[in-house]
Amino acid sequence: MGIECGSAWFWFAQALLLVWILFISILGRKFLLNDTAKKAEAGYVYLDDDLKWTKKSTIIYPLISTLAGFAAGMFGIGGGIIKGPLMLGM
């Protein structure tokens, strides 16, 4: 694309990428909370192992995943080592 590392266009593209990630995250959060509300209205009975999405859990799990991805990138470990137990807990 002809964008040089460190140029103004490079930083603009990086900022645009972060805005896109934030936008998709907000849409995903809204979807999960709406789905949980619909289940509550329908009288859905959760099993003991089901994950019930709340306002808090839709913030905590993505933050933990981001931290796990950062650690995996910094230390060169597979993300499955960190995310595996998290996904099992979910």
MMTF fields as JSON, N, C-alpha, C and O atoms, coordinates in Angstrom:
{
  "mmtfVersion": "1.0.0",
  "mmtfProducer": "UNKNOWN",
  "numBonds": 359,
  "numAtoms": 360,
  "numGroups": 90,
  "numChains": 1,
  "numModels": 1,
  "chainsPerModel": [1],
  "groupsPerChain": [90],
  "chainIdList": ["A"],
  "bondAtomList": [4, 2, 8, 6, 12, 10, 16, 14, 20, 18, 24, 22, 28, 26, 32, 30, 36, 34, 40, 38, 44, 42, 48, 46, 52, 50, 56, 54, 60, 58, 64, 62, 68, 66, 72, 70, 76, 74, 80, 78, 84, 82, 88, 86, 92, 90, 96, 94, 100, 98, 104, 102, 108, 106, 112, 110, 116, 114, 120, 118, 124, 122, 128, 126, 132, 130, 136, 134, 140, 138, 144, 142, 148, 146, 152, 150, 156, 154, 160, 158, 164, 162, 168, 166, 172, 170, 176, 174, 180, 178, 184, 182, 188, 186, 192, 190, 196, 194, 200, 198, 204, 202, 208, 206, 212, 210, 216, 214, 220, 218, 224, 222, 228, 226, 232, 230, 236, 234, 240, 238, 244, 242, 248, 246, 252, 250, 256, 254, 260, 258, 264, 262, 268, 266, 272, 270, 276, 274, 280, 278, 284, 282, 288, 286, 292, 290, 296, 294, 300, 298, 304, 302, 308, 306, 312, 310, 316, 314, 320, 318, 324, 322, 328, 326, 332, 330, 336, 334, 340, 338, 344, 342, 348, 346, 352, 350, 356, 354],
  "bondOrderList": [1, 1, 1, 1, 1, 1, 1, 1, 1, 1, 1, 1, 1, 1, 1, 1, 1, 1, 1, 1, 1, 1, 1, 1, 1, 1, 1, 1, 1, 1, 1, 1, 1, 1, 1, 1, 1, 1, 1, 1, 1, 1, 1, 1, 1, 1, 1, 1, 1, 1, 1, 1, 1, 1, 1, 1, 1, 1, 1, 1, 1, 1, 1, 1, 1, 1, 1, 1, 1, 1, 1, 1, 1, 1, 1, 1, 1, 1, 1, 1, 1, 1, 1, 1, 1, 1, 1, 1, 1],
  "groupList": [{"groupName": "MET", "atomNameList": ["N", "CA", "C", "O"], "elementList": ["N", "C", "C", "O"], "formalChargeList": [0, 0, 0, 0], "bondAtomList": [1, 0, 2, 1, 3, 2], "bondOrderList": [1, 1, 2], "singleLetterCode": "M", "chemCompType": "L-PEPTIDE LINKING"}, {"groupName": "GLY", "atomNameList": ["N", "CA", "C", "O"], "elementList": ["N", "C", "C", "O"], "formalChargeList": [0, 0, 0, 0], "bondAtomList": [1, 0, 2, 1, 3, 2], "bondOrderList": [1, 1, 2], "singleLetterCode": "G", "chemCompType": "PEPTIDE LINKING"}, {"groupName": "ILE", "atomNameList": ["N", "CA", "C", "O"], "elementList": ["N", "C", "C", "O"], "formalChargeList": [0, 0, 0, 0], "bondAtomList": [1, 0, 2, 1, 3, 2], "bondOrderList": [1, 1, 2], "singleLetterCode": "I", "chemCompType": "L-PEPTIDE LINKING"}, {"groupName": "GLU", "atomNameList": ["N", "CA", "C", "O"], "elementList": ["N", "C", "C", "O"], "formalChargeList": [0, 0, 0, 0], "bondAtomList": [1, 0, 2, 1, 3, 2], "bondOrderList": [1, 1, 2], "singleLetterCode": "E", "chemCompType": "L-PEPTIDE LINKING"}, {"groupName": "CYS", "atomNameList": ["N", "CA", "C", "O"], "elementList": ["N", "C", "C", "O"], "formalChargeList": [0, 0, 0, 0], "bondAtomList": [1, 0, 2, 1, 3, 2], "bondOrderList": [1, 1, 2], "singleLetterCode": "C", "chemCompType": "L-PEPTIDE LINKING"}, {"groupName": "SER", "atomNameList": ["N", "CA", "C", "O"], "elementList": ["N", "C", "C", "O"], "formalChargeList": [0, 0, 0, 0], "bondAtomList": [1, 0, 2, 1, 3, 2], "bondOrderList": [1, 1, 2], "singleLetterCode": "S", "chemCompType": "L-PEPTIDE LINKING"}, {"groupName": "ALA", "atomNameList": ["N", "CA", "C", "O"], "elementList": ["N", "C", "C", "O"], "formalChargeList": [0, 0, 0, 0], "bondAtomList": [1, 0, 2, 1, 3, 2], "bondOrderList": [1, 1, 2], "singleLetterCode": "A", "chemCompType": "L-PEPTIDE LINKING"}, {"groupName": "TRP", "atomNameList": ["N", "CA", "C", "O"], "elementList": ["N", "C", "C", "O"], "formalChargeList": [0, 0, 0, 0], "bondAtomList": [1, 0, 2, 1, 3, 2], "bondOrderList": [1, 1, 2], "singleLetterCode": "W", "chemCompType": "L-PEPTIDE LINKING"}, {"groupName": "PHE", "atomNameList": ["N", "CA", "C", "O"], "elementList": ["N", "C", "C", "O"], "formalChargeList": [0, 0, 0, 0], "bondAtomList": [1, 0, 2, 1, 3, 2], "bondOrderList": [1, 1, 2], "singleLetterCode": "F", "chemCompType": "L-PEPTIDE LINKING"}, {"groupName": "GLN", "atomNameList": ["N", "CA", "C", "O"], "elementList": ["N", "C", "C", "O"], "formalChargeList": [0, 0, 0, 0], "bondAtomList": [1, 0, 2, 1, 3, 2], "bondOrderList": [1, 1, 2], "singleLetterCode": "Q", "chemCompType": "L-PEPTIDE LINKING"}, {"groupName": "LEU", "atomNameList": ["N", "CA", "C", "O"], "elementList": ["N", "C", "C", "O"], "formalChargeList": [0, 0, 0, 0], "bondAtomList": [1, 0, 2, 1, 3, 2], "bondOrderList": [1, 1, 2], "singleLetterCode": "L", "chemCompType": "L-PEPTIDE LINKING"}, {"groupName": "VAL", "atomNameList": ["N", "CA", "C", "O"], "elementList": ["N", "C", "C", "O"], "formalChargeList": [0, 0, 0, 0], "bondAtomList": [1, 0, 2, 1, 3, 2], "bondOrderList": [1, 1, 2], "singleLetterCode": "V", "chemCompType": "L-PEPTIDE LINKING"}, {"groupName": "ARG", "atomNameList": ["N", "CA", "C", "O"], "elementList": ["N", "C", "C", "O"], "formalChargeList": [0, 0, 0, 0], "bondAtomList": [1, 0, 2, 1, 3, 2], "bondOrderList": [1, 1, 2], "singleLetterCode": "R", "chemCompType": "L-PEPTIDE LINKING"}, {"groupName": "LYS", "atomNameList": ["N", "CA", "C", "O"], "elementList": ["N", "C", "C", "O"], "formalChargeList": [0, 0, 0, 0], "bondAtomList": [1, 0, 2, 1, 3, 2], "bondOrderList": [1, 1, 2], "singleLetterCode": "K", "chemCompType": "L-PEPTIDE LINKING"}, {"groupName": "ASN", "atomNameList": ["N", "CA", "C", "O"], "elementList": ["N", "C", "C", "O"], "formalChargeList": [0, 0, 0, 0], "bondAtomList": [1, 0, 2, 1, 3, 2], "bondOrderList": [1, 1, 2], "singleLetterCode": "N", "chemCompType": "L-PEPTIDE LINKING"}, {"groupName": "ASP", "atomNameList": ["N", "CA", "C", "O"], "elementList": ["N", "C", "C", "O"], "formalChargeList": [0, 0, 0, 0], "bondAtomList": [1, 0, 2, 1, 3, 2], "bondOrderList": [1, 1, 2], "singleLetterCode": "D", "chemCompType": "L-PEPTIDE LINKING"}, {"groupName": "THR", "atomNameList": ["N", "CA", "C", "O"], "elementList": ["N", "C", "C", "O"], "formalChargeList": [0, 0, 0, 0], "bondAtomList": [1, 0, 2, 1, 3, 2], "bondOrderList": [1, 1, 2], "singleLetterCode": "T", "chemCompType": "L-PEPTIDE LINKING"}, {"groupName": "TYR", "atomNameList": ["N", "CA", "C", "O"], "elementList": ["N", "C", "C", "O"], "formalChargeList": [0, 0, 0, 0], "bondAtomList": [1, 0, 2, 1, 3, 2], "bondOrderList": [1, 1, 2], "singleLetterCode": "Y", "chemCompType": "L-PEPTIDE LINKING"}, {"groupName": "PRO", "atomNameList": ["N", "CA", "C", "O"], "elementList": ["N", "C", "C", "O"], "formalChargeList": [0, 0, 0, 0], "bondAtomList": [1, 0, 2, 1, 3, 2], "bondOrderList": [1, 1, 2], "singleLetterCode": "P", "chemCompType": "L-PEPTIDE LINKING"}],
  "groupTypeList": [0, 1, 2, 3, 4, 1, 5, 6, 7, 8, 7, 8, 6, 9, 6, 10, 10, 10, 11, 7, 2, 10, 8, 2, 5, 2, 10, 1, 12, 13, 8, 10, 10, 14, 15, 16, 6, 13, 13, 6, 3, 6, 1, 17, 11, 17, 10, 15, 15, 15, 10, 13, 7, 16, 13, 13, 5, 16, 2, 2, 17, 18, 10, 2, 5, 16, 10, 6, 1, 8, 6, 6, 1, 0, 8, 1, 2, 1, 1, 1, 2, 2, 13, 1, 18, 10, 0, 10, 1, 0],
  "groupIdList": [1, 2, 3, 4, 5, 6, 7, 8, 9, 10, 11, 12, 13, 14, 15, 16, 17, 18, 19, 20, 21, 22, 23, 24, 25, 26, 27, 28, 29, 30, 31, 32, 33, 34, 35, 36, 37, 38, 39, 40, 41, 42, 43, 44, 45, 46, 47, 48, 49, 50, 51, 52, 53, 54, 55, 56, 57, 58, 59, 60, 61, 62, 63, 64, 65, 66, 67, 68, 69, 70, 71, 72, 73, 74, 75, 76, 77, 78, 79, 80, 81, 82, 83, 84, 85, 86, 87, 88, 89, 90],
  "secStructList": [7, 7, 7, 7, 6, 6, 1, 2, 2, 2, 2, 2, 2, 2, 2, 2, 2, 2, 2, 2, 2, 2, 2, 2, 2, 2, 2, 2, 2, 2, 2, 2, 2, 2, 2, 2, 2, 2, 2, 2, 2, 2, 6, 7, 7, 7, 7, 6, 6, 7, 7, 7, 7, 7, 6, 6, 2, 2, 2, 2, 2, 2, 2, 2, 2, 2, 2, 2, 2, 2, 2, 2, 2, 2, 2, 6, 7, 7, 2, 2, 2, 2, 2, 2, 2, 2, 2, 2, 2, 7],
  "xCoordList": [0.82, 0.0, 0.859, 0.343, 2.145, 3.038, 3.09, 3.516, 2.678, 2.724, 4.027, 4.318, 4.804, 6.088, 5.888, 5.096, 6.617, 6.532, 6.956, 8.01, 6.137, 6.434, 5.905, 5.975, 5.371, 4.846, 3.478, 2.899, 2.986, 1.674, 0.581, -0.352, 0.685, -0.305, -0.261, -1.289, 0.931, 1.071, 0.3, -0.46, 0.489, -0.197, -1.695, -2.492, -2.073, -3.498, -4.116, -5.209, -3.432, -3.934, -4.025, -4.971, -3.05, -3.083, -4.259, -4.951, -4.48, -5.602, -6.93, -7.863, -7.013, -8.228, -8.499, -9.651, -7.454, -7.592, -8.134, -9.008, -7.629, -8.115, -9.571, -10.341, -9.951, -11.348, -12.243, -13.332, -11.795, -12.558, -12.736, -13.835, -11.667, -11.741, -12.709, -13.505, -12.65, -13.558, -15.005, -15.895, -15.247, -16.594, -17.16, -18.301, -16.368, -16.817, -17.048, -17.991, -16.198, -16.374, -17.672, -18.367, -17.998, -19.243, -20.454, -21.434, -20.384, -21.487, -21.652, -22.774, -20.551, -20.608, -21.181, -21.956, -20.805, -21.32, -22.827, -23.563, -23.281, -24.724, -25.479, -26.545, -24.927, -25.564, -25.683, -26.746, -24.603, -24.629, -25.623, -26.354, -25.65, -26.579, -28.031, -28.908, -28.294, -29.653, -30.094, -31.242, -29.17, -29.483, -29.808, -30.742, -29.051, -29.305, -30.652, -31.381, -30.991, -32.279, -33.438, -34.458, -33.285, -34.333, -34.524, -35.651, -33.422, -33.517, -34.232, -35.038, -33.939, -34.598, -36.096, -36.9, -36.474, -37.894, -38.618, -39.791, -37.923, -38.533, -38.548, -39.121, -37.919, -37.891, -36.861, -37.027, -35.806, -34.747, -34.092, -33.753, -33.919, -33.284, -31.828, -31.561, -30.917, -29.496, -29.05, -29.496, -28.168, -27.533, -26.416, -26.025, -25.912, -24.854, -23.593, -22.886, -23.312, -22.093, -22.273, -21.304, -23.483, -23.721, -23.127, -23.092, -22.668, -22.16, -23.285, -23.803, -23.65, -24.685, -23.98, -23.286, -24.171, -23.501, -24.149, -25.363, -23.345, -23.781, -22.961, -22.028, -23.307, -22.527, -21.079, -20.157, -20.893, -19.533, -18.759, -17.602, -19.385, -18.665, -18.329, -17.35, -19.121, -18.817, -17.644, -17.132, -17.225, -16.028, -14.836, -13.742, -15.04, -13.945, -13.326, -12.105, -14.141, -13.603, -12.797, -11.715, -13.265, -12.415, -11.116, -10.08, -11.161, -9.931, -8.937, -7.738, -9.431, -8.55, -7.965, -6.784, -8.78, -8.297, -7.253, -6.268, -7.471, -6.497, -5.189, -4.117, -5.27, -4.069, -3.343, -2.114, -4.096, -3.498, -2.81, -1.713, -3.439, -2.832, -1.574, -0.597, -1.594, -0.412, 0.732, 1.872, 0.414, 1.445, 1.979, 3.184, 1.106, 1.543, 2.476, 3.467, 2.153, 3.006, 4.336, 5.368, 4.312, 5.538, 6.486, 7.703, 5.94, 6.781, 6.914, 7.62, 6.243, 6.382, 5.739, 6.148, 4.746, 4.071, 2.797, 2.269, 2.316, 1.059, -0.098, -0.159, -1.0, -2.149, -3.045, -3.772, -3.003, -3.825, -3.445, -4.28, -2.192, -1.754, -2.501, -2.826, -2.765, -3.449, -4.956, -5.731, -5.37, -6.799, -7.526, -8.733, -6.82, -7.446, -8.207, -9.396, -7.54, -8.264, -9.41, -10.438, -9.228, -10.292, -11.514, -12.644, -11.276, -12.396, -13.072, -14.29, -12.295, -12.892, -13.764, -14.814, -13.324, -14.106, -15.396, -16.388, -15.379, -16.589, -17.594, -18.69],
  "yCoordList": [-1.202, 0.0, 1.26, 2.368, 1.094, 2.244, 3.054, 4.208, 2.495, 3.202, 2.849, 1.678, 3.867, 3.65, 3.601, 4.356, 2.705, 2.567, 3.871, 4.425, 4.349, 5.573, 6.836, 7.905, 6.743, 7.934, 8.296, 7.542, 9.448, 9.895, 8.926, 8.647, 8.414, 7.461, 6.149, 5.508, 5.763, 4.551, 4.695, 3.802, 5.803, 6.013, 6.206, 5.809, 6.811, 6.934, 5.55, 5.283, 4.675, 3.32, 2.541, 1.78, 2.729, 2.052, 2.547, 1.751, 3.852, 4.415, 3.934, 3.624, 3.874, 3.396, 1.934, 1.545, 1.136, -0.258, -0.376, -1.202, 0.428, 0.4, 0.836, 0.267, 1.845, 2.288, 1.165, 0.946, 0.454, -0.649, -1.765, -2.298, -2.115, -3.153, -2.74, -3.558, -1.496, -1.003, -1.052, -1.432, -0.675, -0.69, -2.117, -2.338, -3.076, -4.467, -5.006, -5.765, -4.621, -5.071, -4.548, -5.279, -3.304, -2.72, -3.418, -3.698, -3.698, -4.418, -5.822, -6.266, -6.51, -7.844, -7.822, -8.702, -6.824, -6.691, -6.457, -7.064, -5.577, -5.32, -6.588, -6.873, -7.346, -8.585, -9.562, -10.142, -9.743, -10.681, -10.25, -11.081, -8.96, -8.482, -8.588, -8.932, -8.296, -8.438, -9.897, -10.209, -10.788, -12.213, -12.709, -13.49, -12.264, -12.651, -12.114, -12.808, -10.876, -10.293, -11.067, -11.291, -11.478, -12.258, -13.61, -14.078, -14.227, -15.51, -15.333, -16.178, -14.237, -13.981, -13.773, -14.269, -13.039, -12.811, -14.107, -14.275, -15.018, -16.283, -17.31, -18.39, -16.974, -17.891, -19.004, -20.091, -18.728, -19.72, -20.081, -19.203, -21.364, -21.839, -22.197, -23.078, -21.515, -21.766, -23.004, -23.259, -23.762, -24.883, -24.344, -23.183, -25.187, -24.739, -24.318, -23.41, -24.97, -24.684, -23.617, -23.255, -23.107, -22.075, -20.746, -20.43, -19.989, -18.652, -17.659, -17.569, -16.929, -15.907, -14.571, -14.09, -13.981, -12.727, -11.579, -11.381, -10.842, -9.654, -8.469, -8.635, -7.29, -6.109, -6.249, -5.816, -6.856, -7.029, -8.077, -7.849, -9.224, -10.3, -9.935, -10.445, -9.061, -8.659, -7.682, -7.378, -7.196, -6.354, -7.18, -7.053, -8.023, -8.781, -9.78, -9.798, -10.617, -11.658, -11.087, -11.605, -10.055, -9.49, -8.884, -8.962, -8.285, -7.738, -8.841, -8.694, -9.941, -11.07, -11.643, -11.984, -11.75, -12.266, -11.333, -11.794, -10.033, -9.068, -9.18, -9.167, -9.291, -9.446, -10.747, -10.774, -11.818, -13.101, -13.0, -13.528, -12.337, -12.148, -11.312, -11.596, -10.276, -9.429, -10.239, -10.161, -11.021, -11.845, -12.884, -13.134, -13.487, -14.488, -13.867, -14.477, -12.658, -11.976, -11.539, -11.618, -11.082, -10.601, -11.735, -11.594, -12.844, -13.93, -15.083, -16.051, -14.994, -16.011, -17.337, -18.385, -17.298, -18.539, -18.678, -17.695, -19.885, -20.101, -19.53, -19.71, -18.858, -18.278, -19.316, -19.01, -20.543, -21.615, -21.965, -22.448, -21.726, -22.016, -21.126, -21.555, -19.906, -18.972, -19.005, -19.019, -19.018, -18.942, -20.27, -20.279, -21.367, -22.679, -22.803, -23.121, -22.554, -22.618, -21.611, -21.898, -20.431, -19.428, -19.943, -19.812, -20.535, -21.045, -22.219, -22.369, -23.058, -24.147, -23.618, -24.186, -22.528, -21.907, -21.302, -21.232, -20.863, -20.266, -21.356, -21.074],
  "zCoordList": [0.0, 0.0, 0.0, -0.153, 0.168, 0.112, 1.396, 1.368, 2.503, 3.79, 4.483, 4.728, 4.793, 5.457, 6.967, 7.531, 7.601, 9.058, 9.732, 9.422, 10.645, 11.386, 10.748, 11.355, 9.524, 8.872, 9.458, 10.24, 9.066, 9.552, 9.09, 9.843, 7.866, 7.365, 8.142, 8.356, 8.557, 9.364, 10.669, 11.044, 11.357, 12.639, 12.446, 13.296, 11.336, 11.029, 10.822, 11.32, 10.099, 9.866, 11.178, 11.383, 12.064, 13.358, 14.202, 14.836, 14.206, 14.957, 14.371, 15.113, 13.056, 12.401, 12.755, 12.946, 12.842, 13.233, 14.665, 14.93, 15.565, 16.949, 17.047, 17.82, 16.263, 16.244, 15.723, 16.255, 14.689, 14.13, 15.163, 15.317, 15.865, 16.892, 18.0, 18.46, 18.427, 19.461, 18.979, 19.74, 17.74, 17.166, 17.142, 17.548, 16.671, 16.607, 18.021, 18.249, 18.96, 20.343, 20.947, 21.652, 20.678, 21.192, 20.569, 21.258, 19.265, 18.618, 19.202, 19.45, 19.418, 20.01, 21.408, 21.781, 22.182, 23.553, 23.537, 24.316, 22.65, 22.546, 22.16, 22.707, 21.219, 20.793, 21.965, 22.184, 22.71, 23.833, 24.914, 25.453, 25.228, 26.253, 25.785, 26.577, 24.507, 23.974, 23.966, 24.283, 23.6, 23.581, 24.992, 25.177, 25.969, 27.363, 27.834, 28.543, 27.444, 27.831, 27.207, 27.859, 25.946, 25.285, 25.969, 26.13, 26.368, 27.076, 28.412, 28.803, 29.113, 30.401, 30.21, 30.999, 29.16, 28.88, 28.538, 28.873, 27.872, 27.456, 28.586, 28.44, 29.708, 30.838, 30.691, 31.244, 29.948, 29.735, 31.063, 31.856, 31.297, 32.525, 32.199, 31.381, 32.839, 32.612, 33.375, 34.493, 32.754, 33.436, 34.332, 34.215, 35.218, 36.121, 35.373, 35.809, 34.255, 33.505, 32.431, 31.763, 32.249, 31.24, 31.694, 32.883, 30.723, 30.999, 30.741, 29.629, 31.759, 31.618, 31.439, 32.335, 30.26, 29.959, 30.725, 30.658, 31.436, 32.164, 31.673, 30.887, 32.133, 31.748, 32.196, 31.505, 33.353, 33.877, 33.074, 32.719, 32.782, 32.093, 30.646, 30.1, 30.013, 28.643, 28.593, 27.516, 29.747, 29.831, 30.294, 29.744, 31.3, 31.909, 30.932, 30.777, 30.263, 29.384, 28.212, 27.932, 27.518, 26.458, 27.001, 26.342, 28.188, 28.762, 29.099, 28.862, 29.65, 29.958, 28.673, 28.627, 27.635, 26.354, 25.737, 25.16, 25.859, 25.35, 26.1, 25.495, 27.41, 28.231, 27.893, 27.829, 27.678, 27.308, 25.942, 25.76, 25.002, 23.684, 23.748, 23.055, 24.583, 24.759, 25.362, 24.903, 26.4, 27.043, 26.062, 26.025, 25.274, 24.301, 23.268, 22.866, 22.846, 21.876, 22.456, 21.79, 23.69, 24.322, 24.694, 24.573, 25.141, 25.639, 24.659, 24.938, 23.51, 22.486, 22.847, 22.348, 23.702, 24.075, 23.261, 22.74, 23.157, 22.453, 23.249, 24.466, 22.596, 23.278, 23.919, 24.865, 23.416, 23.974, 25.396, 26.16, 25.762, 27.124, 28.116, 29.223, 27.718, 28.608, 28.378, 29.334, 27.123, 26.817, 27.04, 27.284, 26.959, 27.132, 28.438, 28.425, 29.586, 30.849, 30.956, 31.568, 30.358, 30.363, 29.615, 30.086, 28.437, 27.65, 28.341, 28.253, 29.029, 29.785, 30.914, 31.216, 31.535, 32.601, 32.096, 32.821, 30.845, 30.275, 29.993, 29.508]
}
